[in-house]
Amino acid sequence: MKQAPLNKFTDRLQGTDFLIMAHRGFWGGNVIQNTRQAASLAKRAGADVIEIDVCRSCDGVYYLFHNANEPTLLGILSRDFSDLPSTLIDQLEYINSTGDPSGFYPERLADFLDWLPANYLVNIDRAWAYFGDEAFIDIIRNSGKADQLLFKSQVEEGPLQALNQVDLPLNYMAIIHSQDQVDQVAQYENIHLVGFELIVKGEANDLMDTAWRQALLDQGYLLTVNSEKLGKQPHLYMDYSDQEALLGEAGFGIWETMLSHGTNDFITDWPNFMADFRDQRQGL
């Protein structure tokens, strides 16, 4: 692997042990996930990067939204977000964490990027189906903030080929399940590859080779691990998660162990507590 290209995400690592990426922002109460309010709170809580999800309406308008959350967030039981027209979406009021109307509505991606402050970094998730849509790329290009954004996908031919043809250097992080997928991504010469998200479900696999990971770190790549707990299903990183770090006997030792495996970026639902952990180990 060649050295990672210069980018604002690895630049943010200067002077700190690791990056904190807030999963869908920092939300709860009347603050809704995937909104500028959740992004603002995540930044105040100590996050370096805010992760958002993107979904397209049936008439081609892009919003911040994670599909499959239509029942809990919008009260829609039988339709997918992508099947809804923007005229309807714009009128759908979000439901908050107590089941009450929030006063907030789904936000268009273009509006979010127009608001996005210059010191914010954003990981745009679930957009891989749109890499080949010129309208999507135009939103990113016209925002003038492409260098503040990080895109990712599974290592699949469709999104990689589409991204390889984009005439804009979009920061990209590949979601990998094994070492050989690094070489697959590296074959696409026009992709601005800056990092990898490591998925290790269940037992350890070859992604747990610490020497291999250290070599990628030395070459300037982001190595991202998932600490968020998505539910009863297995964790995305063996038996380690925010839940164990915050409620288990090992406490912050869970995150310390994850660091020892070789990483410089965490995805978490609790950026405030992870910022406390980082401050403690840096003696702040």
C-alpha positions in Angstrom: 0.0 0.0 0.0 1.2 3.5 -0.8 1.0 6.3 1.7 -2.4 7.7 2.4 -3.2 11.0 0.6 -3.3 14.2 2.6 -6.8 14.9 4.1 -8.5 16.8 6.9 -9.4 13.7 8.8 -5.9 12.4 9.4 -4.8 16.1 9.9 -7.3 16.2 12.9 -5.3 13.3 14.5 -2.3 15.7 15.1 -1.9 16.1 18.8 -4.5 13.5 19.9 -4.5 9.7 20.4 -7.5 8.9 18.3 -10.6 10.4 16.6 -14.1 10.2 18.0 -16.8 9.7 15.4 -20.3 10.3 16.7 -22.8 7.8 15.4 -25.7 9.8 13.8 -24.6 12.8 15.9 -25.4 13.0 19.6 -29.1 12.6 20.2 -31.9 11.8 22.7 -34.8 13.6 24.3 -36.1 16.0 21.8 -32.9 16.1 19.7 -33.3 13.8 16.7 -30.6 11.7 15.1 -29.2 12.8 11.7 -29.9 16.5 12.2 -27.8 19.6 12.5 -28.9 19.8 16.2 -27.4 16.3 16.8 -24.3 17.4 15.0 -23.9 20.5 17.1 -24.3 18.5 20.3 -21.8 15.9 19.2 -19.2 18.6 18.5 -19.9 20.1 21.9 -19.5 16.6 23.5 -16.0 16.2 22.1 -16.6 14.4 18.8 -14.1 15.1 16.0 -16.3 13.7 13.3 -20.1 13.5 13.0 -21.5 10.5 11.1 -24.7 11.0 9.2 -26.8 8.8 6.9 -28.2 9.8 3.6 -31.4 8.7 1.8 -33.0 9.8 -1.5 -36.7 10.5 -2.0 -38.5 9.0 -4.9 -38.3 12.3 -6.8 -34.5 12.5 -6.3 -34.1 14.8 -3.3 -31.4 13.9 -0.8 -32.1 14.0 3.0 -30.3 13.1 6.2 -32.1 9.9 7.2 -31.4 6.2 8.0 -34.0 4.1 6.3 -35.8 1.4 8.4 -36.4 4.1 11.0 -39.6 5.3 9.4 -41.9 3.8 12.1 -40.1 5.2 15.1 -39.1 8.6 13.7 -41.9 9.4 11.3 -44.8 7.2 12.4 -44.8 5.5 8.9 -45.3 1.8 9.2 -45.5 0.4 5.7 -43.5 2.6 3.3 -39.8 3.1 2.8 -38.3 6.6 2.9 -37.0 6.2 -0.6 -40.6 5.6 -1.9 -41.8 8.9 -0.5 -41.9 12.2 -2.5 -40.1 15.2 -1.1 -43.4 17.2 -0.9 -44.6 14.7 1.7 -41.2 14.2 3.5 -40.9 18.0 4.1 -44.2 17.9 6.0 -43.4 14.9 8.2 -42.6 15.9 11.8 -40.1 13.9 13.6 -41.2 11.9 16.7 -38.9 12.3 19.7 -37.5 9.7 22.1 -40.7 9.9 24.3 -43.0 9.4 21.3 -44.1 13.0 21.1 -44.0 15.5 18.2 -40.5 17.2 18.2 -41.0 20.3 16.1 -38.3 19.1 13.7 -38.5 17.8 10.2 -36.2 15.8 7.9 -33.3 18.0 6.6 -32.2 18.1 3.1 -28.6 17.2 2.5 -27.9 20.5 0.6 -29.3 22.6 3.4 -27.2 20.7 6.0 -24.0 21.2 4.0 -24.9 24.9 3.5 -25.1 25.2 7.3 -22.0 23.0 8.0 -19.3 25.1 9.8 -15.8 25.1 8.5 -14.4 23.3 11.6 -16.8 20.3 11.3 -15.9 17.0 9.7 -18.6 14.6 8.6 -18.7 10.9 7.7 -21.5 10.4 5.1 -22.8 6.8 5.5 -25.2 4.8 3.4 -24.7 6.9 0.3 -22.9 4.3 -1.7 -25.9 3.7 -4.0 -25.7 7.3 -5.1 -22.0 7.5 -6.1 -23.0 7.2 -9.7 -25.8 9.9 -9.5 -24.5 13.2 -10.9 -27.2 15.1 -8.9 -25.7 13.7 -5.7 -22.1 14.5 -6.7 -23.3 18.0 -7.7 -24.6 18.6 -4.2 -21.2 17.8 -2.8 -19.4 19.8 -5.4 -21.6 22.9 -5.1 -21.3 22.9 -1.3 -17.6 23.6 -1.6 -17.0 21.4 1.4 -16.0 18.1 -0.1 -12.7 18.1 1.8 -14.8 18.1 5.1 -16.6 14.9 4.1 -15.7 11.3 4.3 -17.6 8.6 2.3 -17.7 4.9 2.8 -19.0 1.7 1.4 -18.6 -2.1 1.4 -16.0 -3.4 -0.9 -18.3 -4.0 -3.9 -17.7 -3.5 -7.6 -20.7 -1.2 -8.1 -19.9 1.7 -5.7 -16.2 1.4 -6.2 -16.4 1.7 -10.0 -18.8 4.6 -9.7 -16.6 6.4 -7.2 -13.5 5.8 -9.3 -15.2 7.7 -12.1 -16.1 10.8 -10.0 -14.1 13.8 -11.1 -13.9 15.1 -7.6 -11.4 13.8 -5.0 -13.9 12.5 -2.4 -12.3 11.1 0.8 -13.1 7.4 1.0 -13.1 4.8 3.8 -13.6 1.2 2.8 -15.7 -1.1 5.1 -13.6 -4.3 5.2 -14.1 -7.8 6.7 -10.7 -9.3 5.7 -7.2 -8.1 4.7 -7.6 -9.1 1.1 -10.2 -6.4 0.6 -7.5 -3.8 1.1 -5.9 -4.9 -2.1 -9.2 -4.9 -3.9 -9.8 -1.3 -3.1 -6.2 -0.3 -4.0 -6.8 -1.4 -7.6 -9.0 1.7 -8.1 -6.4 4.3 -8.8 -8.7 7.4 -8.8 -10.3 6.7 -5.4 -9.0 9.0 -2.7 -8.6 6.2 -0.2 -7.9 7.6 3.3 -8.9 4.7 5.6 -10.7 1.5 6.5 -13.5 0.6 8.8 -12.8 -2.8 10.3 -15.7 -5.2 10.9 -14.9 -8.1 13.1 -18.1 -10.0 14.1 -17.8 -13.0 16.4 -14.4 -14.5 16.6 -11.2 -12.8 15.6 -10.2 -12.9 11.9 -7.1 -11.7 10.0 -8.1 -8.0 10.7 -6.8 -8.6 14.2 -3.2 -8.9 13.0 -1.6 -6.0 15.0 1.5 -5.8 12.8 -0.6 -5.5 9.7 -2.7 -2.8 11.3 0.4 -0.9 12.5 1.7 -0.9 9.0 -1.4 0.8 7.8 -1.3 3.3 10.6 2.3 4.1 9.8 1.2 4.8 6.2 -1.2 7.4 7.5 -4.5 5.6 7.1 -7.5 5.9 9.4 -8.3 2.5 11.0 -11.8 2.8 12.3 -13.5 0.4 14.8 -17.1 0.3 15.8 -17.8 0.7 19.5 -21.5 1.6 19.2 -24.0 -1.1 20.3 -26.8 -1.5 17.8 -29.0 -3.9 19.7 -29.1 -7.6 20.7 -27.3 -8.7 17.6 -23.5 -9.3 17.8 -21.2 -6.4 18.1 -19.4 -5.1 15.1 -16.1 -5.5 16.9 -15.9 -8.9 18.6 -17.2 -8.6 22.2 -16.3 -4.9 22.6 -18.8 -2.1 22.7 -19.8 1.2 24.3 -22.2 -0.8 26.5 -19.4 -2.8 28.1 -17.2 0.2 28.4 -19.9 2.2 30.2 -21.8 -0.4 32.2 -19.5 -3.4 32.5 -16.8 -4.1 35.2 -13.9 -3.3 32.8 -15.1 0.2 32.3 -12.9 2.4 30.0 -10.5 -0.6 29.9 -12.7 -1.9 27.0 -11.8 1.1 24.9 -8.1 0.8 26.0 -8.0 -2.8 24.8 -9.5 -1.8 21.4 -6.8 0.8 21.1 -4.1 -1.7 21.8 -5.2 -3.7 18.8 -4.2 -0.8 16.6 -6.8 1.9 15.8 -7.0 5.6 15.6 -10.7 6.2 15.2 -13.8 5.0 17.1 -17.4 5.2 16.1 -19.5 5.7 19.2 -22.9 6.6 20.5 -21.4 8.3 23.5 -18.8 10.9 22.4 -18.9 12.7 25.7 -17.8 9.7 27.7 -15.2 8.7 25.0 -13.9 12.3 25.2 -13.5 11.8 29.0 -11.6 8.6 28.4 -9.3 10.3 25.9 -8.7 13.3 28.2 -7.8 10.9 31.1 -5.3 8.9 29.1 -3.7 12.1 27.7 -3.5 13.6 31.2 -5.8 16.5 30.5 
